[in-house]
Amino acid sequence: MLRSLGDKLKELFSRDAGAGEFFEDLEDLLIEADVGAVPAGAIVASLREESRKKGARTREAILPLLRTLLGEYVVFRPLEVDPDRLNVFLVLGVNGVGKTTTIAKLADYYRREKGVRDIVLAAGDTFRAGAIEQLELHGSRLGLRVVGQDPGADPGAVIFDAVESAAARGDRLVLADTAGRLHNKSHLVRELQKIDRIVRGRIGDGVYRKILVLDAVTGQNGLRQAEIFHEAVGVDSIVLAKFDGTARGGVVVAISRELGIPISFLGVGEKPGDLVPAGRDVYIENLLGGL
């Protein structure tokens, strides 16, 4: 059975935290956690210097310094819904990262925690019949209206219909699914840019956000995914899915450093309520496995 990063860090910190190859081993573990070689090196270099200045050699002395440095590298920002305007959240991500499940979790969160009642789901991933069926199932379970068409329909038309109907009915939040066929990058980019133009043309004075869902176990490939989607339409925030303690999730450090994209939510389980707002404490607690 593979050990989590937290288990490995606990073993590392059980040694004299300032002795021998401690810092080299810590850098290796941060790279293993997908923080990235350059950020990991910079974090450990700063940690080594701060530890030297403060004479820190124990777990109790060094761990708070590591937490602080990690927190400085990641941008956290809440993803708010304006209760007085129409909000459209376009949910992006490659196939298999959990976009559709995340949409259901977002709907549950905004209704349960923020009191948003008029929520619409848009089945914009028309290339997979399973995605449409899954979103309809979530909508049925949550008691939410789902706007969709048959498989193979124009995804831009689906999202156009969802935004138009939401505006006409006075709904407050549209959560729109999209396809994520990264194996055909040029087609994906053109499709997303078309959808982006449609939403921009219909949103008026509403709020429009593009949310990228990343799988915490994807590794540094998550940085490449973020680059592609950000280049295509501009990403406003990230939801890190499947971040349940055994995952790594350090890729958002590299994404914050390279692209400046904030992280807004963490998916920490399978249930609808297992989506929590991202913040330094909760992110680092999960990244370090409760260390």
TAPE-V412364 format. One record per pair of residues at least 12 apart in sequence whose ideal C-beta (glycine too) atoms are under 10 Angstrom apart, sorted by sequence separation. I is the first residue (numbers start at 1). J is the second residue. D is the distance in whole Angstrom. If there is no record, write none. Layout:
I_J_D / I_J_D
//
This chain:
28_40_8 / 50_62_9 / 53_65_10 / 91_103_5 / 107_119_5 / 123_135_5 / 135_147_10 / 136_148_7 / 147_159_8 / 149_161_8 / 162_174_5 / 179_191_7 / 180_192_10 / 196_208_9 / 213_225_10 / 214_226_7 / 226_238_7 / 240_252_6 / 265_277_6 / 266_278_5 / 12_25_6 / 13_26_9 / 27_40_5 / 30_43_6 / 31_44_10 / 106_119_9 / 107_120_9 / 122_135_8 / 123_136_7 / 135_148_7 / 147_160_10 / 148_161_9 / 162_175_9 / 163_176_8 / 178_191_8 / 179_192_9 / 212_225_7 / 238_251_10 / 264_277_7 / 265_278_6 / 266_279_9 / 11_25_10 / 12_26_6 / 26_40_9 / 27_41_6 / 30_44_7 / 48_62_10 / 51_65_6 / 89_103_9 / 107_121_7 / 121_135_6 / 132_146_9 / 147_161_5 / 148_162_9 / 162_176_6 / 178_192_7 / 196_210_8 / 212_226_6 / 238_252_6 / 249_263_10 / 252_266_10 / 263_277_10 / 264_278_6 / 268_282_8 / 27_42_10 / 29_44_10 / 47_62_7 / 50_65_5 / 51_66_9 / 91_106_8 / 106_121_10 / 121_136_8 / 133_148_9 / 147_162_4 / 159_174_8 / 195_210_10 / 214_229_10 / 240_255_10 / 263_278_5 / 264_279_10 / 9_25_10 / 12_28_9 / 27_43_8 / 28_44_9 / 49_65_10 / 50_66_9 / 123_139_9 / 132_148_5 / 146_162_9 / 147_163_9 / 179_195_10 / 212_228_10 / 213_229_10 / 222_238_9 / 262_278_8 / 263_279_9 / 266_282_6 / 8_25_9 / 9_26_8 / 12_29_7 / 26_43_9 / 27_44_4 / 30_47_10 / 48_65_10 / 89_106_7 / 104_121_8 / 121_138_7 / 131_148_10 / 132_149_8 / 145_162_9 / 147_164_9 / 159_176_5 / 178_195_7 / 212_229_5 / 238_255_7 / 249_266_8 / 266_283_7 / 8_26_10 / 11_29_10 / 26_44_6 / 27_45_9 / 47_65_6 / 50_68_9 / 89_107_10 / 103_121_6 / 121_139_5 / 132_150_8 / 133_151_9 / 147_165_6 / 158_176_8 / 159_177_9 / 192_210_9 / 211_229_10 / 212_230_8 / 222_240_9 / 238_256_9 / 268_286_7 / 25_44_10 / 46_65_9 / 47_66_6 / 50_69_8 / 103_122_9 / 120_139_9 / 132_151_6 / 147_166_8 / 158_177_9 / 159_178_8 / 176_195_8 / 210_229_8 / 8_28_9 / 9_29_6 / 24_44_8 / 27_47_9 / 46_66_10 / 103_123_10 / 119_139_9 / 131_151_9 / 145_165_8 / 158_178_10 / 210_230_9 / 235_255_9 / 243_263_10 / 247_267_10 / 263_283_7 / 266_286_7 / 8_29_6 / 9_30_9 / 23_44_5 / 26_47_7 / 27_48_9 / 47_68_9 / 89_110_9 / 100_121_9 / 121_142_8 / 129_150_9 / 130_151_9 / 132_153_9 / 145_166_9 / 155_176_9 / 212_233_10 / 238_259_10 / 247_268_10 / 266_287_10 / 22_44_10 / 23_45_9 / 26_48_9 / 44_66_9 / 46_68_10 / 47_69_6 / 126_148_8 / 129_151_4 / 155_177_9 / 210_232_9 / 218_240_10 / 243_265_9 / 244_266_9 / 43_66_8 / 46_69_5 / 47_70_10 / 87_110_9 / 100_123_9 / 119_142_8 / 121_144_6 / 122_145_10 / 123_146_6 / 124_147_9 / 125_148_10 / 126_149_6 / 128_151_7 / 129_152_9 / 155_178_7 / 176_199_8 / 210_233_6 / 212_235_5 / 218_241_9 / 238_261_6 / 240_263_6 / 243_266_5 / 244_267_8 / 245_268_8 / 5_29_6 / 8_32_8 / 9_33_9 / 23_47_7 / 24_48_10 / 45_69_10 / 119_143_10 / 120_144_7 / 121_145_7 / 122_146_8 / 123_147_7 / 124_148_8 / 126_150_8 / 127_151_7 / 145_169_9 / 155_179_6 / 210_234_6 / 211_235_7 / 212_236_8 / 214_238_6 / 216_240_5 / 217_241_9 / 218_242_9 / 235_259_8 / 237_261_7 / 238_262_7 / 239_263_8 / 240_264_9 / 241_265_9 / 242_266_10 / 243_267_6 / 244_268_6 / 245_269_10 / 5_30_9 / 8_33_9 / 22_47_10 / 23_48_5 / 44_69_9 / 81_106_10 / 100_125_7 / 119_144_5 / 120_145_5 / 121_146_5 / 122_147_5 / 123_148_3 / 124_149_10 / 126_151_6 / 127_152_7 / 174_199_9 / 210_235_5 / 211_236_7 / 212_237_7 / 213_238_8 / 214_239_7 / 215_240_8 / 216_241_7 / 217_242_6 / 226_251_8 / 230_255_9 / 235_260_10 / 236_261_8 / 237_262_5 / 238_263_5 / 239_264_6 / 240_265_7 / 241_266_8 / 242_267_6 / 243_268_6 / 244_269_6 / 22_48_9 / 43_69_5 / 46_72_9 / 99_125_8 / 118_144_9 / 119_145_8 / 120_146_8 / 121_147_7 / 122_148_7 / 123_149_8 / 125_151_9 / 126_152_6 / 127_153_10 / 132_158_9 / 145_171_8 / 209_235_9 / 210_236_5 / 211_237_5 / 212_238_5 / 213_239_5 / 214_240_6 / 215_241_6 / 216_242_5 / 217_243_9 / 222_248_10 / 225_251_9 / 226_252_9 / 235_261_5 / 236_262_8 / 237_263_7 / 238_264_7 / 239_265_4 / 240_266_5 / 241_267_4 / 242_268_9 / 243_269_9 / 244_270_9 / 252_278_8 / 5_32_7 / 6_33_10 / 42_69_9 / 43_70_7 / 46_73_10 / 79_106_8 / 117_144_10 / 118_145_9 / 120_147_6 / 121_148_8 / 126_153_5 / 147_174_8 / 209_236_5 / 210_237_8 / 211_238_7 / 212_239_7 / 213_240_8 / 214_241_7 / 215_242_5 / 216_243_4 / 217_244_10 / 222_249_9 / 224_251_10 / 234_261_9 / 235_262_9 / 237_264_4 / 238_265_8 / 239_266_8 / 240_267_7 / 241_268_9 / 242_269_9 / 5_33_5 / 23_51_8 / 81_109_10 / 100_128_9 / 123_151_10 / 126_154_7 / 127_155_8 / 208_236_9 / 209_237_7 / 211_239_6 / 212_240_10 / 213_241_6 / 214_242_9 / 215_243_9 / 216_244_8 / 219_247_10 / 220_248_10 / 222_250_10 / 223_251_6 / 226_254_9 / 227_255_9 / 230_258_10 / 231_259_10 / 236_264_9 / 237_265_8 / 238_266_10 / 239_267_7 / 240_268_9 / 242_270_9 / 4_33_10 / 5_34_9 / 22_51_9 / 43_72_9 / 81_110_6 / 87_116_8 / 124_153_10 / 126_155_5 / 144_173_10 / 147_176_9 / 148_177_9 / 174_203_10 / 213_242_10 / 214_243_9 / 216_245_10 / 217_246_8 / 218_247_9 / 219_248_7 / 222_251_4 / 223_252_9 / 226_255_5 / 230_259_6 / 18_48_9 / 39_69_10 / 43_73_7 / 79_109_10 / 80_110_10 / 91_121_10 / 95_125_8 / 100_130_9 / 104_134_9 / 108_138_9 / 123_153_9 / 124_154_10 / 125_155_7 / 126_156_10 / 216_246_9 / 217_247_5 / 218_248_9 / 219_249_10 / 220_250_9 / 221_251_8 / 222_252_8 / 223_253_10 / 225_255_9 / 226_256_10 / 230_260_9 / 244_274_8 / 253_283_10 / 39_70_9 / 42_73_8 / 79_110_9 / 83_114_8 / 91_122_9 / 100_131_6 / 103_134_9 / 104_135_8 / 107_138_8 / 111_142_8 / 124_155_4 / 126_157_9 / 144_175_9 / 146_177_10 / 216_247_4 / 217_248_7 / 218_249_10 / 219_250_9 / 220_251_6 / 223_254_5 / 227_258_8 / 230_261_7 / 243_274_10 / 252_283_8 / 83_115_8 / 86_118_9 / 87_119_9 / 88_120_9 / 90_122_9 / 95_127_9 / 99_131_8 / 100_132_9 / 103_135_7 / 107_139_8 / 111_143_9 / 123_155_9 / 124_156_8 / 126_158_6 / 174_206_9 / 178_210_9 / 215_247_8 / 216_248_6 / 217_249_8 / 219_251_7 / 222_254_8 / 223_255_6 / 226_258_8 / 227_259_7 / 229_261_9 / 18_51_6 / 40_73_10 / 81_114_6 / 83_116_7 / 89_122_10 / 91_124_9 / 95_128_7 / 100_133_10 / 101_134_8 / 104_137_9 / 105_138_9 / 108_141_9 / 111_144_8 / 122_155_9 / 124_157_9 / 125_158_9 / 126_159_10 / 180_213_9 / 200_233_10 / 216_249_4 / 218_251_7 / 222_255_7 / 226_259_6 / 241_274_10 / 243_276_9 / 17_51_8 / 18_52_8 / 39_73_6 / 80_114_8 / 81_115_9 / 86_120_10 / 88_122_9 / 90_124_8 / 91_125_9 / 100_134_5 / 101_135_10 / 104_138_4 / 108_142_6 / 124_158_5 / 172_206_9 / 173_207_9 / 174_208_10 / 176_210_10 / 199_233_10 / 215_249_10 / 216_250_9 / 217_251_10 / 220_254_7 / 223_257_10 / 227_261_10 / 241_275_9 / 249_283_8 / 253_287_9 / 22_57_9 / 35_70_8 / 39_74_10 / 81_116_5 / 83_118_10 / 99_134_10 / 100_135_5 / 103_138_7 / 104_139_8 / 107_142_6 / 123_158_6 / 124_159_5 / 156_191_8 / 159_194_10 / 160_195_9 / 163_198_8 / 167_202_7 / 172_207_10 / 176_211_10 / 214_249_9 / 216_251_8 / 223_258_7 / 226_261_6 / 243_278_9 / 252_287_9 / 26_62_9 / 30_66_9 / 95_131_8 / 99_135_9 / 103_139_9 / 107_143_10 / 108_144_10 / 122_158_6 / 123_159_9 / 124_160_10 / 139_175_10 / 155_191_7 / 156_192_10 / 159_195_6 / 163_199_6 / 166_202_10 / 167_203_9 / 175_211_9 / 192_228_10 / 196_232_8 / 197_233_9 / 215_251_9 / 216_252_9 / 223_259_8 / 239_275_8 / 18_55_9 / 36_73_10 / 100_137_9 / 101_138_8 / 104_141_8 / 107_144_6 / 122_159_5 / 138_175_10 / 154_191_9 / 155_192_9 / 158_195_9 / 159_196_10 / 162_199_10 / 167_204_7 / 192_229_7 / 196_233_4 / 214_251_7 / 249_286_7 / 250_287_6 / 18_56_7 / 19_57_7 / 35_73_8 / 81_119_9 / 100_138_7 / 104_142_6 / 122_160_9 / 124_162_8 / 156_194_5 / 157_195_10 / 160_198_5 / 163_201_9 / 164_202_6 / 195_233_8 / 196_234_8 / 214_252_8 / 240_278_7 / 249_287_5 / 17_56_8 / 18_57_3 / 23_62_10 / 35_74_10 / 122_161_8 / 123_162_9 / 138_177_10 / 155_194_8 / 156_195_5 / 159_198_6 / 160_199_8 / 163_202_5 / 167_206_8 / 182_221_10 / 189_228_7 / 193_232_6 / 194_233_10 / 239_278_8 / 243_282_10 / 247_286_8 / 248_287_8 / 17_57_6 / 18_58_8 / 22_62_9 / 26_66_8 / 30_70_9 / 104_144_9 / 122_162_4 / 135_175_9 / 154_194_9 / 155_195_6 / 156_196_10 / 158_198_10 / 159_199_7 / 162_202_10 / 163_203_7 / 166_206_9 / 188_228_8 / 189_229_9 / 192_232_5 / 193_233_6 / 238_278_8 / 243_283_8 / 245_285_9 / 247_287_9 / 16_57_6 / 17_58_6 / 103_144_10 / 121_162_8 / 122_163_8 / 135_176_10 / 154_195_10 / 156_197_8 / 157_198_9 / 160_201_9 / 163_204_10 / 188_229_9 / 191_232_9 / 192_233_5 / 214_255_8 / 237_278_9 / 245_286_6 / 16_58_8 / 17_59_5 / 120_162_6 / 135_177_6 / 156_198_5 / 160_202_7 / 182_224_9 / 189_231_8 / 190_232_9 / 244_286_8 / 245_287_9 / 16_59_9 / 17_60_9 / 18_61_8 / 120_163_9 / 122_165_10 / 134_177_9 / 155_198_9 / 156_199_9 / 159_202_9 / 163_206_8 / 182_225_7 / 185_228_6 / 189_232_4 / 212_255_9 / 240_283_8 / 243_286_6 / 245_288_10 / 246_289_8 / 15_59_9 / 17_61_7 / 18_62_7 / 122_166_9 / 154_198_10 / 188_232_7 / 189_233_8 / 243_287_8 / 245_289_6 / 13_58_9 / 14_59_8 / 17_62_5 / 120_165_7 / 132_177_8 / 163_208_9 / 180_225_9 / 245_290_7 / 13_59_4 / 17_63_8 / 120_166_5 / 131_177_6 / 182_228_7 / 240_286_9 / 12_59_9 / 13_60_9 / 119_166_9 / 131_178_9 / 182_229_9 / 185_232_9 / 240_287_10 / 118_166_8 / 131_179_8 / 10_59_9 / 13_62_8 / 17_66_10 / 120_169_8 / 128_177_10 / 131_180_9 / 180_229_9 / 212_261_7 / 214_263_9 / 9_59_10 / 13_63_7 / 216_266_8 / 118_169_7 / 120_171_5 / 124_175_10 / 125_176_9 / 126_177_9 / 127_178_10 / 128_179_7 / 178_229_10 / 212_263_10 / 216_267_8 / 118_170_7 / 119_171_7 / 120_172_9 / 121_173_10 / 122_174_6 / 124_176_5 / 125_177_5 / 126_178_10 / 127_179_5 / 128_180_9 / 212_264_10 / 213_265_9 / 215_267_9 / 216_268_10 / 13_66_9 / 118_171_4 / 119_172_7 / 120_173_7 / 121_174_8 / 122_175_7 / 123_176_8 / 124_177_5 / 125_178_6 / 126_179_7 / 127_180_9 / 128_181_9 / 211_264_7 / 214_267_10 / 9_63_9 / 117_171_9 / 118_172_5 / 119_173_5 / 120_174_5 / 121_175_5 / 122_176_4 / 123_177_6 / 124_178_5 / 125_179_5 / 127_181_7 / 211_265_8 / 213_267_8 / 116_171_9 / 117_172_8 / 118_173_7 / 119_174_8 / 120_175_7 / 121_176_8 / 122_177_6 / 123_178_10 / 124_179_7 / 125_180_7 / 178_233_10 / 209_264_9 / 116_172_6 / 117_173_9 / 118_174_10 / 119_175_7 / 120_176_9 / 121_177_7 / 122_178_9 / 125_181_9 / 9_66_9 / 116_173_5 / 114_172_10 / 114_173_9 / 110_172_9 / 111_173_9 / 110_173_6 / 127_191_9 / 110_175_9 / 107_173_8 / 106_173_9 / 124_191_10 / 107_175_6 / 124_192_10 / 90_159_8 / 106_175_6 / 216_286_9 / 88_159_8 / 104_175_9 / 124_195_7 / 216_287_9 / 103_175_5 / 102_175_9 / 103_176_8 / 88_162_8 / 103_177_6 / 88_163_6 / 102_177_10 / 86_163_8 / 100_177_6 / 88_166_8 / 99_177_6 / 87_166_9 / 88_167_10 / 99_178_7 / 86_166_6 / 99_179_9 / 86_167_6 / 99_180_7 / 86_169_10 / 97_180_7 / 86_170_8 / 87_171_9 / 89_173_7 / 90_174_9 / 91_175_6 / 92_176_10 / 93_177_10 / 95_179_8 / 96_180_8 / 86_171_7 / 87_172_6 / 88_173_8 / 89_174_7 / 90_175_9 / 91_176_6 / 92_177_9 / 93_178_8 / 94_179_9 / 95_180_5 / 86_172_7 / 87_173_5 / 88_174_5 / 89_175_5 / 90_176_5 / 91_177_6 / 92_178_6 / 93_179_10 / 94_180_4 / 95_181_6 / 96_182_10 / 85_172_8 / 86_173_8 / 87_174_7 / 88_175_8 / 89_176_7 / 90_177_9 / 91_178_6 / 92_179_10 / 93_180_5 / 94_181_8 / 95_182_8 / 84_172_8 / 86_174_7 / 87_175_9 / 88_176_7 / 90_178_6 / 92_180_7 / 94_182_5 / 95_183_9 / 83_172_6 / 91_180_10 / 93_182_9 / 94_183_9 / 82_172_8 / 83_173_10 / 81_172_7 / 82_173_9 / 81_173_6 / 94_188_9 / 92_188_10 / 92_192_7 / 90_192_8 / 92_195_10 / 90_195_7 / 106_211_8 / 90_196_7 / 106_213_10 / 103_211_9 / 90_199_6 / 102_211_8 / 103_213_9 / 88_199_6 / 102_213_5 / 88_200_10 / 99_211_9 / 101_213_9 / 99_212_9 / 100_213_9 / 88_202_8 / 99_213_5 / 88_203_6 / 97_212_9 / 98_213_6 / 86_202_9 / 87_203_9 / 97_213_5 / 98_214_9 / 86_203_7 / 97_214_6 / 98_215_7 / 85_203_9 / 86_204_8 / 88_206_6 / 89_207_9 / 90_208_7 / 91_209_10 / 92_210_6 / 93_211_9 / 94_212_10 / 97_215_4 / 98_216_10 / 85_204_9 / 86_205_9 / 87_206_6 / 88_207_7 / 89_208_8 / 90_209_7 / 91_210_8 / 92_211_7 / 93_212_6 / 94_213_9 / 96_215_7 / 97_216_9 / 85_205_6 / 86_206_4 / 87_207_4 / 88_208_5 / 89_209_5 / 90_210_5 / 91_211_5 / 92_212_5 / 93_213_4 / 94_214_9 / 97_217_10 / 84_205_10 / 85_206_5 / 86_207_7 / 87_208_8 / 88_209_7 / 89_210_8 / 90_211_7 / 91_212_8 / 92_213_7 / 93_214_7 / 94_215_8 / 97_218_7 / 84_206_10 / 85_207_6 / 86_208_9 / 87_209_7 / 88_210_9 / 89_211_6 / 90_212_10 / 91_213_6 / 92_214_10 / 93_215_8 / 96_218_9 / 82_205_10 / 84_207_10 / 82_206_8 / 94_218_9 / 82_207_5 / 97_222_9 / 81_207_7 / 80_207_8 / 94_221_9 / 81_209_9 / 94_222_10 / 97_225_8 / 80_209_9 / 93_222_10 / 79_209_7 / 142_272_8 / 94_225_6 / 141_272_8 / 79_211_7 / 93_225_7 / 92_225_9 / 93_226_10 / 106_239_8 / 92_226_10 / 94_228_9 / 105_239_8 / 138_272_9 / 94_229_9 / 92_228_10 / 93_229_8 / 103_239_10 / 105_241_9 / 92_229_5 / 102_239_5 / 92_230_10 / 102_240_10 / 102_241_6 / 92_232_9 / 99_239_9 / 101_241_8 / 102_242_10 / 92_233_8 / 98_239_9 / 101_242_10 / 97_239_9 / 99_241_8 / 90_233_8 / 92_235_7 / 97_240_10 / 98_241_4 / 92_236_10 / 97_241_6 / 98_242_7 / 90_235_10 / 93_238_10 / 97_242_8 / 90_236_9 / 92_238_10 / 93_239_8 / 89_236_9 / 92_239_10 / 89_237_9 / 91_239_8 / 93_241_8 / 109_265_8 / 79_236_8 / 79_237_5 / 106_264_10 / 77_236_9 / 78_237_9 / 79_238_10 / 106_265_7 / 77_237_6 / 79_239_9 / 105_265_8 / 112_272_8 / 113_273_9 / 76_237_10 / 77_238_10 / 111_272_10 / 112_273_7 / 75_237_9 / 105_267_7 / 113_275_10 / 75_238_9 / 102_265_8 / 108_271_9 / 109_272_8 / 113_276_10 / 105_269_10 / 108_272_4 / 109_273_8 / 113_277_9 / 102_267_6 / 105_270_10 / 107_272_8 / 108_273_7 / 109_274_10 / 101_267_8 / 105_271_9 / 106_272_10 / 108_274_10 / 109_275_5 / 105_272_6 / 108_275_7 / 109_276_9 / 104_272_6 / 105_273_8 / 107_275_10 / 109_277_8 / 98_267_7 / 101_270_8 / 105_274_7 / 106_275_7 / 97_267_10 / 105_275_4 / 101_272_9 / 104_275_9 / 105_276_10 / 98_270_10 / 101_274_10 / 102_275_7 / 101_275_9 / 74_250_9 / 76_252_9 / 73_250_10 / 75_252_9 / 74_252_6 / 75_253_10 / 73_252_9 / 74_253_6 / 70_250_9 / 73_253_5 / 74_254_10 / 75_255_9 / 76_256_9 / 72_253_10 / 73_254_9 / 74_255_9 / 75_256_5 / 34_216_9 / 71_253_10 / 74_256_5 / 75_257_9 / 34_217_9 / 36_219_10 / 37_220_9 / 70_253_7 / 73_256_6 / 74_257_9 / 79_262_9 / 34_218_8 / 36_220_6 / 72_256_10 / 73_257_6 / 75_259_10 / 77_261_9 / 78_262_9 / 79_263_10 / 80_264_9 / 34_219_5 / 35_220_9 / 75_260_6 / 77_262_4 / 79_264_4 / 33_219_9 / 34_220_6 / 75_261_7 / 76_262_6 / 77_263_8 / 78_264_6 / 79_265_7 / 32_219_10 / 34_221_9 / 36_223_7 / 75_262_4 / 76_263_6 / 77_264_6 / 78_265_9 / 34_222_7 / 74_262_8 / 75_263_7 / 76_264_8 / 31_220_9 / 34_223_8 / 74_263_6 / 75_264_10 / 79_277_8 / 78_277_6 / 79_278_9 / 77_277_10 / 78_278_9 / 76_277_9 / 77_278_8 / 78_279_9 / 76_278_5 / 77_279_10 / 75_278_10 / 76_279_5 / 74_278_8 / 76_280_6 / 74_279_10 / 76_281_10 / 74_280_7 / 76_282_9 / 76_283_7 / 71_279_9 / 72_280_9 / 71_280_4 / 74_283_6 / 40_250_8 / 43_253_8 / 70_280_8 / 71_281_8 / 74_284_8 / 39_250_8 / 68_280_9 / 71_283_8 / 34_247_9 / 35_248_8 / 40_253_8 / 67_280_8 / 70_283_8 / 71_284_6 / 74_287_9 / 33_247_9 / 34_248_5 / 35_249_9 / 36_250_7 / 39_253_5 / 40_254_9 / 67_281_9 / 70_284_5 / 33_248_4 / 34_249_7 / 35_250_4 / 36_251_7 / 39_254_6 / 42_257_9 / 69_284_10 / 32_248_7 / 33_249_7 / 34_250_4 / 35_251_8 / 38_254_8 / 68_284_9 / 33_250_4 / 34_251_4 / 35_252_9 / 36_253_7 / 37_254_9 / 39_256_9 / 67_284_5 / 70_287_7 / 30_248_10 / 32_250_8 / 33_251_9 / 34_252_9 / 35_253_5 / 36_254_4 / 39_257_5 / 66_284_9 / 67_285_9 / 70_288_8 / 31_250_8 / 34_253_8 / 35_254_6 / 36_255_9 / 38_257_8 / 39_258_9 / 30_250_6 / 33_253_9 / 34_254_7 / 38_258_9 / 67_287_10 / 29_250_10 / 36_257_8 / 67_288_8 / 35_257_9 / 36_258_8 / 66_288_8 / 30_253_8 / 67_291_9 / 63_288_8 / 66_291_9 / 63_291_7 / 59_291_9 / 7_245_10 / 6_245_7 / 7_246_9 / 4_244_10 / 5_245_9 / 6_246_9 / 4_245_6 / 5_246_8 / 4_246_5 / 5_247_9 / 3_246_9 / 4_247_8 / 5_248_6 / 2_246_8 / 4_248_9 / 5_249_9 / 1_246_10 / 5_250_8 / 35_287_9 / 34_287_10 / 33_287_7 / 33_288_9 / 33_289_10 / 30_287_9 / 13_288_10 / 9_287_9 / 10_288_9 / 13_291_7 / 6_285_9 / 9_288_6 / 10_289_7 / 12_291_9 / 6_286_9 / 9_289_7 / 10_290_9 / 5_286_10 / 6_287_8 / 8_289_8 / 9_290_10 / 10_291_6 / 5_287_7 / 6_288_6 / 7_289_6 / 9_291_5 / 5_288_7 / 6_289_1 / 7_290_10 / 8_291_10 / 4_288_10 / 5_289_6 / 6_290_6 / 7_291_9 / 4_289_5 / 6_291_6 / 3_289_9 / 4_290_9 / 5_291_9
//
